[in-house]
Amino acid sequence: MKQQFKLWLALAAVGAAGGLVGIVLTEIMHAVQHFAYGYSNAGGYTPFRVGVEAAPPLRRLLALAACGVLAGGGWWLLKRRAAPLVPLKTAVAAPLAGLPFAATIAHALLQIVTVGMGSPLGREVAPREMSVALATPLSGCLKLSPAQKSVVLACASGAGLAAVYNVPLAATVFVLETLLAAWSVPMVLAALLACGVAVLVVRVGLGDTVQYAHLPNLENVAFDASFLAWAAVCGVLIALGVNAFAWSNGKLPKLNKASWKMLPIALLSFAAIGAMGMWQPEILGNGKAGNQLSFADALTWQTALALLATKWAAVLLASLAGAYGGRITPSMMLGGMIAFASAVAWNAALPPVSAGAAAFVGATVFLGLAQNMRLTAIVFMLELSRLSTAFWLPVCVCMGVAMAVQMGWTRRKAG
């Protein structure tokens, strides 16, 4: 009984810590964005997309070049001087090994600052890592068993995700689907407690924010036979897109991240991203700017394909530079652009579908396949936007087809 009480106490504590981490890192990222691109919230909240589009093109280039210097120098120093970093899944699977506290905190801060400066990677890994780093000594002080420590660390990771995106249920599913791979009642309760507490803390500090709000064009979409047929066709395209991106990422040269050569490589890679951002500012940052445009049906098919190509290249360049960050929002943007362009092509000859709704469906499916979190992606996208659960039907059709194509592709390669 005493051991169980300590476990629930630890879960509540890591949830609160995850919420505080989410508040602090969000404020840091916003401060960096305002400084890098010269805008503020003095006259009301200004989205990053608006701020970066208003910045002079040269400023975007210089911001990304500075980001390259910080990314190259920061991660080179960590590789050279700090204790080896431990992946989160490894920390959950082997909780007694622990995480290097100082190195993990520095690693997370580098991620959030570089994303604020315009790195095309996601921001969700930083709060997850920092939350787990804080949970490690806490679980040790409470003398939890190894199995309990594993649960606490997994839930701490979920709490960080829940806090940064305001998604308690999706983060709970994420913990169960990807980290614990268990759906027992105690596991569900543990994840719900940690993620729920994290979101409560964030809502006290930052309010009940909705990541993709003000999308009236998606509120009354008719998911008729034409849309469902498009969703099935798009499932094939999304699966091919996920496989192509994984292939291109796998073709990047394997560089020694501890070598001084990473410094000029990082500078040149991020300068190239900045150069693309001079003409396509929506690729800067994690990808939310591009998602806002595709979901709102505020693009042409030509712009969608251009953003797809440049965001794709930007993520690869950031990876080549040795930068770290999440892949959730970049995956959403890639899938959204593929789906948006395919919907426009569909509408040219067949009964029309909503291109904005198509982008939303494509973003969900690409995210689920690329990050191996199919159930999480479905819950995550609706919780991010608070749109109708009617989207689940076309998403499930598209996801089912995409998974079948991906499985067939994998078996073909294996055989």
VOPAGU-2260 file (C-alpha; in pm, 1 decimal, decimal comma):
REM VOPAGU-2260
SITE   aa  ch    i         X         Y         Z
SITE  MET   A    0       0,0       0,0       0,0
SITE  LYS   A    1     281,7     238,8      91,0
SITE  GLN   A    2     463,5     159,5    -232,6
SITE  GLN   A    3     148,4     227,6    -433,8
SITE  PHE   A    4     100,4     560,3    -259,3
SITE  LYS   A    5     458,5     658,4    -347,3
SITE  LEU   A    6     393,9     564,7    -709,9
SITE  TRP   A    7      82,4     784,8    -735,6
SITE  LEU   A    8     266,2    1064,8    -556,7
SITE  ALA   A    9     550,1    1038,0    -808,1
SITE  LEU   A   10     307,4    1043,1   -1101,3
SITE  ALA   A   11     135,8    1356,3    -973,6
SITE  ALA   A   12     472,6    1519,6    -911,9
SITE  VAL   A   13     610,9    1442,7   -1258,2
SITE  GLY   A   14     285,7    1568,2   -1408,2
SITE  ALA   A   15     326,4    1899,7   -1225,0
SITE  ALA   A   16     692,9    1913,7   -1325,6
SITE  GLY   A   17     600,2    1845,6   -1688,4
SITE  GLY   A   18     348,7    2128,6   -1678,7
SITE  LEU   A   19     604,6    2372,2   -1538,3
SITE  VAL   A   20     857,4    2259,5   -1798,4
SITE  GLY   A   21     599,0    2321,6   -2071,0
SITE  ILE   A   22     536,8    2675,4   -1944,2
SITE  VAL   A   23     905,6    2764,2   -1913,6
SITE  LEU   A   24    1008,7    2621,7   -2251,6
SITE  THR   A   25     712,5    2781,0   -2429,6
SITE  GLU   A   26     802,9    3120,9   -2286,2
SITE  ILE   A   27    1168,6    3073,5   -2381,0
SITE  MET   A   28    1076,3    2977,7   -2736,6
SITE  HIS   A   29     846,3    3277,7   -2777,7
SITE  ALA   A   30    1109,6    3514,8   -2639,5
SITE  VAL   A   31    1367,2    3377,8   -2885,4
SITE  GLN   A   32    1121,2    3409,8   -3175,6
SITE  HIS   A   33    1046,2    3772,9   -3091,1
SITE  PHE   A   34    1414,9    3859,1   -3061,2
SITE  ALA   A   35    1522,3    3672,5   -3375,9
SITE  TYR   A   36    1253,2    3815,8   -3602,9
SITE  GLY   A   37    1182,2    4150,3   -3438,7
SITE  TYR   A   38     815,1    4125,1   -3349,1
SITE  SER   A   39     621,7    4128,8   -3022,0
SITE  ASN   A   40     280,1    4065,3   -2871,9
SITE  ALA   A   41     237,3    4427,0   -2758,7
SITE  GLY   A   42     -76,4    4478,2   -2968,3
SITE  GLY   A   43    -213,3    4129,2   -2900,4
SITE  TYR   A   44     -88,4    3779,5   -2974,6
SITE  THR   A   45     110,8    3758,9   -3299,2
SITE  PRO   A   46     150,8    3409,9   -3449,7
SITE  PHE   A   47     503,3    3306,7   -3545,9
SITE  ARG   A   48     392,8    3278,4   -3909,5
SITE  VAL   A   49     289,2    3642,6   -3917,1
SITE  GLY   A   50     602,4    3757,2   -3736,7
SITE  VAL   A   51     843,0    3567,3   -3958,8
SITE  GLU   A   52     663,3    3669,8   -4279,5
SITE  ALA   A   53     686,7    4034,8   -4171,7
SITE  ALA   A   54    1060,6    4009,4   -4105,4
SITE  PRO   A   55    1287,1    4125,9   -4390,9
SITE  PRO   A   56    1421,8    3833,5   -4598,1
SITE  LEU   A   57    1781,0    3920,2   -4502,0
SITE  ARG   A   58    1689,0    3897,0   -4134,4
SITE  ARG   A   59    1553,9    3545,5   -4190,1
SITE  LEU   A   60    1881,1    3444,6   -4354,4
SITE  LEU   A   61    2089,5    3593,0   -4071,9
SITE  ALA   A   62    1866,7    3434,0   -3805,0
SITE  LEU   A   63    1915,9    3090,3   -3956,6
SITE  ALA   A   64    2289,0    3142,8   -4001,3
SITE  ALA   A   65    2311,0    3232,2   -3630,9
SITE  CYS   A   66    2101,7    2925,4   -3557,2
SITE  GLY   A   67    2357,8    2716,8   -3746,6
SITE  VAL   A   68    2640,5    2859,6   -3537,6
SITE  LEU   A   69    2452,3    2782,3   -3215,5
SITE  ALA   A   70    2338,9    2437,3   -3327,5
SITE  GLY   A   71    2679,4    2336,6   -3460,6
SITE  GLY   A   72    2875,4    2473,9   -3166,9
SITE  GLY   A   73    2629,7    2367,8   -2897,7
SITE  TRP   A   74    2586,0    2006,6   -3001,3
SITE  TRP   A   75    2954,7    1972,8   -3088,7
SITE  LEU   A   76    3042,4    2079,4   -2733,2
SITE  LEU   A   77    2787,2    1840,0   -2586,7
SITE  LYS   A   78    2929,7    1552,0   -2789,1
SITE  ARG   A   79    3284,1    1642,8   -2687,2
SITE  ARG   A   80    3245,9    1739,7   -2321,8
SITE  ALA   A   81    2915,8    1613,7   -2178,3
SITE  ALA   A   82    2808,4    1267,9   -2069,8
SITE  PRO   A   83    2656,4    1057,6   -2350,1
SITE  LEU   A   84    2288,1    1128,9   -2400,8
SITE  VAL   A   85    2036,4     850,7   -2340,7
SITE  PRO   A   86    1733,5     813,5   -2573,3
SITE  LEU   A   87    1401,0     834,9   -2393,5
SITE  LYS   A   88    1291,4     485,5   -2491,8
SITE  THR   A   89    1618,9     348,9   -2355,6
SITE  ALA   A   90    1569,5     538,1   -2029,3
SITE  VAL   A   91    1218,5     391,8   -1992,2
SITE  ALA   A   92    1335,5      38,5   -2075,5
SITE  ALA   A   93    1637,8      59,6   -1840,0
SITE  PRO   A   94    1532,8     304,3   -1564,8
SITE  LEU   A   95    1812,3     209,8   -1327,2
SITE  ALA   A   96    2073,5     343,8   -1570,3
SITE  GLY   A   97    1931,1     695,5   -1541,9
SITE  LEU   A   98    1983,4    1003,9   -1757,2
SITE  PRO   A   99    2278,3    1244,9   -1748,5
SITE  PHE   A  100    2093,4    1535,5   -1586,6
SITE  ALA   A  101    2302,6    1836,1   -1692,8
SITE  ALA   A  102    2362,2    1709,5   -2046,8
SITE  THR   A  103    1991,5    1633,6   -2097,9
SITE  ILE   A  104    1883,7    1977,8   -1973,4
SITE  ALA   A  105    2137,5    2149,7   -2200,8
SITE  HIS   A  106    2028,5    1929,1   -2491,6
SITE  ALA   A  107    1662,9    2024,0   -2438,9
SITE  LEU   A  108    1739,8    2395,9   -2410,6
SITE  LEU   A  109    1941,4    2386,8   -2733,3
SITE  GLN   A  110    1645,9    2228,6   -2911,7
SITE  ILE   A  111    1392,8    2484,7   -2793,8
SITE  VAL   A  112    1619,4    2783,0   -2866,6
SITE  THR   A  113    1707,2    2662,4   -3216,9
SITE  VAL   A  114    1340,4    2597,6   -3298,6
SITE  GLY   A  115    1265,1    2951,4   -3180,3
SITE  MET   A  116    1536,2    3078,7   -3413,9
SITE  GLY   A  117    1375,4    2899,5   -3706,8
SITE  SER   A  118    1508,2    2542,4   -3707,0
SITE  PRO   A  119    1262,6    2333,8   -3913,5
SITE  LEU   A  120    1243,5    2059,1   -3651,3
SITE  GLY   A  121     977,5    2013,8   -3382,5
SITE  ARG   A  122     971,5    2135,6   -3024,1
SITE  GLU   A  123     808,5    1841,6   -2846,5
SITE  VAL   A  124    1119,1    1635,4   -2766,9
SITE  ALA   A  125    1271,2    1908,2   -2546,8
SITE  PRO   A  126     993,2    1913,3   -2282,1
SITE  ARG   A  127     976,2    1534,5   -2287,5
SITE  GLU   A  128    1348,8    1504,1   -2222,5
SITE  MET   A  129    1352,7    1769,6   -1953,3
SITE  SER   A  130    1054,0    1615,4   -1777,3
SITE  VAL   A  131    1221,3    1273,8   -1774,9
SITE  ALA   A  132    1545,7    1429,4   -1649,7
SITE  LEU   A  133    1356,5    1579,8   -1355,7
SITE  ALA   A  134    1163,6    1257,8   -1292,2
SITE  THR   A  135    1477,7    1043,0   -1268,7
SITE  PRO   A  136    1609,8    1174,0    -932,9
SITE  LEU   A  137    1255,4    1201,0    -798,8
SITE  SER   A  138    1182,7     832,9    -861,4
SITE  GLY   A  139    1517,7     750,5    -702,2
SITE  CYS   A  140    1440,1     950,3    -386,7
SITE  LEU   A  141    1109,4     769,0    -345,0
SITE  LYS   A  142    1286,3     431,7    -380,8
SITE  LEU   A  143    1047,3     300,4    -641,7
SITE  SER   A  144    1095,5     -43,8    -791,6
SITE  PRO   A  145    1247,1     -68,7   -1141,0
SITE  ALA   A  146     903,9    -144,7   -1291,1
SITE  GLN   A  147     751,7     157,0   -1116,7
SITE  LYS   A  148    1040,8     380,3   -1226,0
SITE  SER   A  149     982,0     272,7   -1584,8
SITE  VAL   A  150     616,2     373,9   -1559,6
SITE  VAL   A  151     703,0     708,3   -1397,4
SITE  LEU   A  152     962,1     795,5   -1662,6
SITE  ALA   A  153     725,3     702,4   -1946,3
SITE  CYS   A  154     450,4     913,4   -1793,1
SITE  ALA   A  155     693,0    1202,6   -1740,3
SITE  SER   A  156     769,4    1192,6   -2112,2
SITE  GLY   A  157     397,2    1196,7   -2187,8
SITE  ALA   A  158     345,1    1483,8   -1944,2
SITE  GLY   A  159     598,7    1692,1   -2135,0
SITE  LEU   A  160     417,3    1623,7   -2462,0
SITE  ALA   A  161      78,6    1696,5   -2303,9
SITE  ALA   A  162     203,4    2025,1   -2161,6
SITE  VAL   A  163     359,6    2166,9   -2474,9
SITE  TYR   A  164      57,8    2092,2   -2696,7
SITE  ASN   A  165    -228,8    2101,8   -2440,5
SITE  VAL   A  166    -333,9    1745,4   -2533,3
SITE  PRO   A  167    -393,0    1530,0   -2222,3
SITE  LEU   A  168    -573,5    1242,8   -2394,5
SITE  ALA   A  169    -340,3    1220,4   -2694,9
SITE  ALA   A  170     -38,0    1222,7   -2464,2
SITE  THR   A  171    -195,3     942,6   -2260,3
SITE  VAL   A  172    -243,0     734,5   -2574,5
SITE  PHE   A  173     114,9     818,5   -2677,5
SITE  VAL   A  174     252,3     680,2   -2350,4
SITE  LEU   A  175      51,7     360,2   -2384,7
SITE  GLU   A  176     110,8     308,4   -2757,3
SITE  THR   A  177     476,6     400,3   -2798,2
SITE  LEU   A  178     653,7     388,7   -2460,9
SITE  LEU   A  179     485,5     131,4   -2237,6
SITE  ALA   A  180     315,9     -74,4   -2510,6
SITE  ALA   A  181      65,2    -178,1   -2244,4
SITE  TRP   A  182    -304,8    -101,0   -2204,5
SITE  SER   A  183    -384,9    -236,1   -1859,1
SITE  VAL   A  184    -607,4     -34,7   -1627,0
SITE  PRO   A  185    -320,0      65,4   -1392,6
SITE  MET   A  186    -113,2     187,1   -1687,6
SITE  VAL   A  187    -403,1     388,3   -1827,2
SITE  LEU   A  188    -467,2     548,0   -1488,4
SITE  ALA   A  189     -97,3     630,5   -1444,1
SITE  ALA   A  190     -71,9     800,2   -1783,9
SITE  LEU   A  191    -399,8     986,5   -1735,5
SITE  LEU   A  192    -290,2    1119,2   -1396,9
SITE  ALA   A  193      49,3    1247,8   -1511,4
SITE  CYS   A  194     -74,4    1396,5   -1839,6
SITE  GLY   A  195    -385,7    1543,2   -1681,3
SITE  VAL   A  196    -192,2    1716,4   -1404,1
SITE  ALA   A  197      57,0    1853,9   -1658,5
SITE  VAL   A  198    -219,2    2012,5   -1865,1
SITE  LEU   A  199    -391,9    2155,0   -1557,0
SITE  VAL   A  200     -66,6    2327,5   -1459,8
SITE  VAL   A  201     -13,8    2463,6   -1811,1
SITE  ARG   A  202    -368,1    2597,6   -1833,2
SITE  VAL   A  203    -314,5    2786,4   -1508,2
SITE  GLY   A  204       7,3    2937,1   -1644,6
SITE  LEU   A  205     -67,2    2988,6   -2014,0
SITE  GLY   A  206    -440,4    2942,3   -2051,6
SITE  ASP   A  207    -638,8    2686,5   -2248,0
SITE  THR   A  208    -469,2    2737,7   -2583,9
SITE  VAL   A  209    -576,2    2561,8   -2903,1
SITE  GLN   A  210    -291,1    2501,9   -3146,5
SITE  TYR   A  211    -504,3    2514,9   -3462,5
SITE  ALA   A  212    -800,7    2738,1   -3384,8
SITE  HIS   A  213   -1016,8    2953,2   -3613,8
SITE  LEU   A  214   -1072,0    2702,9   -3894,7
SITE  PRO   A  215   -1437,6    2767,1   -3988,1
SITE  ASN   A  216   -1384,9    2602,5   -4326,5
SITE  LEU   A  217   -1340,3    2267,5   -4149,0
SITE  GLU   A  218   -1640,4    2282,4   -3918,3
SITE  ASN   A  219   -1911,6    2158,2   -4154,3
SITE  VAL   A  220   -1730,9    1950,6   -4413,7
SITE  ALA   A  221   -1938,4    1684,3   -4588,1
SITE  PHE   A  222   -1750,9    1355,5   -4584,1
SITE  ASP   A  223   -1939,6    1207,2   -4874,6
SITE  ALA   A  224   -1850,3     922,2   -5107,2
SITE  SER   A  225   -1622,4    1144,7   -5312,3
SITE  PHE   A  226   -1420,6    1247,7   -5006,1
SITE  LEU   A  227   -1389,8     888,4   -4885,6
SITE  ALA   A  228   -1276,1     777,0   -5230,1
SITE  TRP   A  229   -1018,3    1054,8   -5231,6
SITE  ALA   A  230    -905,9     947,0   -4882,0
SITE  ALA   A  231    -841,3     593,3   -5007,6
SITE  VAL   A  232    -635,6     720,2   -5302,0
SITE  CYS   A  233    -448,5     962,4   -5080,9
SITE  GLY   A  234    -358,7     678,2   -4844,4
SITE  VAL   A  235    -142,6     533,7   -5122,1
SITE  LEU   A  236      27,9     869,9   -5180,6
SITE  ILE   A  237      92,1     927,0   -4810,5
SITE  ALA   A  238     245,9     581,7   -4766,8
SITE  LEU   A  239     474,9     641,3   -5063,8
SITE  GLY   A  240     563,6     984,0   -4925,5
SITE  VAL   A  241     653,4     843,1   -4582,6
SITE  ASN   A  242     868,8     572,8   -4740,6
SITE  ALA   A  243    1037,0     826,0   -4970,1
SITE  PHE   A  244    1116,7    1058,4   -4681,5
SITE  ALA   A  245    1258,0     772,6   -4473,9
SITE  TRP   A  246    1467,3     667,0   -4773,6
SITE  SER   A  247    1602,5    1018,5   -4830,7
SITE  ASN   A  248    1678,3    1058,8   -4461,2
SITE  GLY   A  249    1862,4     726,9   -4464,7
SITE  LYS   A  250    2079,0     846,4   -4755,0
SITE  LEU   A  251    2227,5    1132,1   -4550,5
SITE  PRO   A  252    2600,4    1081,3   -4491,7
SITE  LYS   A  253    2692,3     940,6   -4153,1
SITE  LEU   A  254    2906,7    1216,6   -4004,9
SITE  ASN   A  255    3108,3    1215,4   -3684,6
SITE  LYS   A  256    2902,1    1453,9   -3470,9
SITE  ALA   A  257    3198,4    1506,2   -3235,7
SITE  SER   A  258    3426,7    1630,4   -3516,5
SITE  TRP   A  259    3506,3    2000,6   -3557,9
SITE  LYS   A  260    3394,0    1962,0   -3919,4
SITE  MET   A  261    3035,4    1973,3   -3794,4
SITE  LEU   A  262    3076,5    2346,6   -3724,5
SITE  PRO   A  263    3104,1    2461,8   -4089,4
SITE  ILE   A  264    2856,3    2193,9   -4199,6
SITE  ALA   A  265    2598,2    2326,2   -3952,8
SITE  LEU   A  266    2657,7    2686,5   -4057,5
SITE  LEU   A  267    2624,1    2608,9   -4428,9
SITE  SER   A  268    2321,9    2381,9   -4379,2
SITE  PHE   A  269    2127,7    2635,9   -4176,4
SITE  ALA   A  270    2231,9    2918,5   -4408,1
SITE  ALA   A  271    2081,3    2714,0   -4692,9
SITE  ILE   A  272    1760,4    2677,8   -4491,1
SITE  GLY   A  273    1764,3    3052,9   -4433,2
SITE  ALA   A  274    1810,4    3115,7   -4804,0
SITE  MET   A  275    1503,8    2905,4   -4880,1
SITE  GLY   A  276    1321,5    3085,7   -4600,8
SITE  MET   A  277    1384,2    3418,8   -4773,5
SITE  TRP   A  278    1126,5    3309,7   -5033,4
SITE  GLN   A  279     932,2    3051,3   -4833,1
SITE  PRO   A  280     918,2    3179,2   -4472,4
SITE  GLU   A  281     653,0    2920,1   -4384,8
SITE  ILE   A  282     918,7    2645,7   -4373,8
SITE  LEU   A  283    1091,9    2813,3   -4078,8
SITE  GLY   A  284    1004,4    2681,6   -3735,5
SITE  ASN   A  285     849,0    2344,3   -3667,3
SITE  GLY   A  286     590,0    2353,8   -3948,1
SITE  LYS   A  287     287,7    2505,7   -3776,0
SITE  ALA   A  288     294,6    2801,4   -4017,8
SITE  GLY   A  289     252,2    2575,1   -4318,9
SITE  ASN   A  290     -18,7    2371,8   -4146,0
SITE  GLN   A  291    -218,4    2685,3   -4071,0
SITE  LEU   A  292    -219,1    2774,5   -4439,7
SITE  SER   A  293    -306,1    2428,8   -4573,7
SITE  PHE   A  294    -579,2    2361,7   -4316,1
SITE  ALA   A  295    -735,6    2702,0   -4392,4
SITE  ASP   A  296    -728,3    2627,4   -4768,1
SITE  ALA   A  297    -515,5    2938,6   -4816,5
SITE  LEU   A  298    -275,1    2793,6   -5074,5
SITE  THR   A  299    -251,2    2713,2   -5440,6
SITE  TRP   A  300    -133,2    2370,4   -5548,7
SITE  GLN   A  301     187,6    2527,6   -5679,5
SITE  THR   A  302     262,9    2683,9   -5340,9
SITE  ALA   A  303     178,4    2356,2   -5164,4
SITE  LEU   A  304     427,8    2162,8   -5376,5
SITE  ALA   A  305     692,4    2432,2   -5328,0
SITE  LEU   A  306     644,3    2420,9   -4950,7
SITE  LEU   A  307     655,7    2041,2   -4956,9
SITE  ALA   A  308     987,4    2041,1   -5142,2
SITE  THR   A  309    1151,7    2314,5   -4934,0
SITE  LYS   A  310    1031,3    2179,9   -4597,4
SITE  TRP   A  311    1149,7    1833,2   -4696,6
SITE  ALA   A  312    1491,5    1973,0   -4786,5
SITE  ALA   A  313    1504,2    2189,2   -4472,9
SITE  VAL   A  314    1442,4    1896,1   -4237,9
SITE  LEU   A  315    1711,7    1691,5   -4413,2
SITE  LEU   A  316    1957,5    1981,2   -4394,6
SITE  ALA   A  317    1891,3    2028,5   -4023,0
SITE  SER   A  318    1951,0    1657,5   -3965,8
SITE  LEU   A  319    2271,2    1673,3   -4171,0
SITE  ALA   A  320    2385,1    1964,1   -3953,7
SITE  GLY   A  321    2356,9    1748,9   -3642,4
SITE  ALA   A  322    2059,9    1939,8   -3500,7
SITE  TYR   A  323    1808,7    1765,6   -3279,0
SITE  GLY   A  324    1435,7    1819,4   -3245,5
SITE  GLY   A  325    1097,6    1658,3   -3283,1
SITE  ARG   A  326     932,3    1532,2   -3598,7
SITE  ILE   A  327     563,9    1567,3   -3509,8
SITE  THR   A  328     479,1    1903,4   -3666,8
SITE  PRO   A  329     724,1    1867,9   -3959,7
SITE  SER   A  330     556,9    1534,3   -4042,3
SITE  MET   A  331     216,2    1701,6   -4027,0
SITE  MET   A  332     329,1    1971,1   -4269,1
SITE  LEU   A  333     472,1    1722,6   -4520,2
SITE  GLY   A  334     158,0    1509,7   -4514,0
SITE  GLY   A  335     -69,3    1812,5   -4529,7
SITE  MET   A  336     101,3    1949,5   -4839,8
SITE  ILE   A  337      88,0    1613,7   -5019,8
SITE  ALA   A  338    -281,5    1579,0   -4941,6
SITE  PHE   A  339    -363,7    1939,9   -5030,4
SITE  ALA   A  340    -200,6    1913,3   -5373,9
SITE  SER   A  341    -367,0    1576,5   -5438,1
SITE  ALA   A  342    -708,8    1721,8   -5347,8
SITE  VAL   A  343    -663,7    2008,4   -5593,4
SITE  ALA   A  344    -572,9    1757,7   -5864,9
SITE  TRP   A  345    -877,0    1545,8   -5771,5
SITE  ASN   A  346   -1106,2    1848,5   -5792,7
SITE  ALA   A  347    -994,4    1918,6   -6148,1
SITE  ALA   A  348   -1173,0    1610,4   -6281,6
SITE  LEU   A  349   -1386,3    1451,6   -6007,8
SITE  PRO   A  350   -1657,8    1561,4   -5761,3
SITE  PRO   A  351   -1481,5    1821,7   -5545,4
SITE  VAL   A  352   -1355,0    1773,2   -5193,0
SITE  SER   A  353   -1243,5    2029,7   -4935,3
SITE  ALA   A  354    -870,6    2085,9   -4985,5
SITE  GLY   A  355    -833,9    2215,9   -4628,8
SITE  ALA   A  356   -1000,0    1906,2   -4482,7
SITE  ALA   A  357    -787,8    1692,1   -4712,4
SITE  ALA   A  358    -473,4    1858,1   -4575,5
SITE  PHE   A  359    -588,9    1783,7   -4221,0
SITE  VAL   A  360    -646,1    1417,3   -4303,7
SITE  GLY   A  361    -312,2    1386,5   -4484,2
SITE  ALA   A  362    -126,6    1551,8   -4197,5
SITE  THR   A  363    -277,4    1303,1   -3952,3
SITE  VAL   A  364    -192,6     996,4   -4156,9
SITE  PHE   A  365     161,4    1103,1   -4244,7
SITE  LEU   A  366     225,4    1174,0   -3876,6
SITE  GLY   A  367      89,9     836,4   -3768,6
SITE  LEU   A  368     296,8     638,9   -4017,6
SITE  ALA   A  369     618,2     840,8   -3998,8
SITE  GLN   A  370     630,1     839,9   -3618,5
SITE  ASN   A  371     484,4     492,4   -3563,0
SITE  MET   A  372     195,9     626,5   -3354,5
SITE  ARG   A  373    -118,9     560,6   -3554,0
SITE  LEU   A  374    -371,9     579,9   -3271,0
SITE  THR   A  375    -195,4     872,3   -3106,8
SITE  ALA   A  376    -198,6    1070,3   -3431,6
SITE  ILE   A  377    -574,0    1030,9   -3475,3
SITE  VAL   A  378    -650,8    1152,0   -3122,7
SITE  PHE   A  379    -372,3    1410,4   -3128,7
SITE  MET   A  380    -493,3    1596,9   -3436,9
SITE  LEU   A  381    -851,6    1635,1   -3318,5
SITE  GLU   A  382    -737,1    1742,0   -2972,4
SITE  LEU   A  383    -500,4    1999,0   -3126,1
SITE  SER   A  384    -781,9    2154,7   -3327,9
SITE  ARG   A  385   -1096,0    2051,8   -3136,5
SITE  LEU   A  386   -1267,9    1973,9   -3463,9
SITE  SER   A  387   -1552,0    1726,1   -3498,7
SITE  THR   A  388   -1491,9    1355,1   -3453,6
SITE  ALA   A  389   -1656,5    1320,5   -3796,1
SITE  PHE   A  390   -1297,7    1349,1   -3925,4
SITE  TRP   A  391   -1225,8    1005,7   -3784,5
SITE  LEU   A  392   -1403,9     831,6   -4073,9
SITE  PRO   A  393   -1190,1     972,7   -4360,3
SITE  VAL   A  394    -879,3     956,6   -4141,0
SITE  CYS   A  395    -938,3     587,3   -4069,8
SITE  VAL   A  396    -998,5     513,8   -4439,4
SITE  CYS   A  397    -681,1     696,7   -4538,8
SITE  MET   A  398    -479,7     548,4   -4250,7
SITE  GLY   A  399    -597,7     194,3   -4324,2
SITE  VAL   A  400    -500,1     215,3   -4690,5
SITE  ALA   A  401    -166,5     379,1   -4607,2
SITE  MET   A  402     -83,3     111,3   -4349,0
SITE  ALA   A  403    -169,8    -164,5   -4597,0
SITE  VAL   A  404      54,6      -9,6   -4862,7
SITE  GLN   A  405     336,9      39,3   -4614,6
SITE  MET   A  406     310,6    -320,6   -4489,4
SITE  GLY   A  407     310,9    -449,8   -4845,6
SITE  TRP   A  408     615,7    -239,2   -4925,8
SITE  THR   A  409     798,9    -370,4   -4616,5
SITE  ARG   A  410     718,9    -732,3   -4699,0
SITE  ARG   A  411     833,8    -684,1   -5057,2
SITE  LYS   A  412    1166,4    -543,3   -4942,1
SITE  ALA   A  413    1209,6    -820,7   -4685,7
SITE  GLY   A  414    1122,3   -1093,9   -4935,3
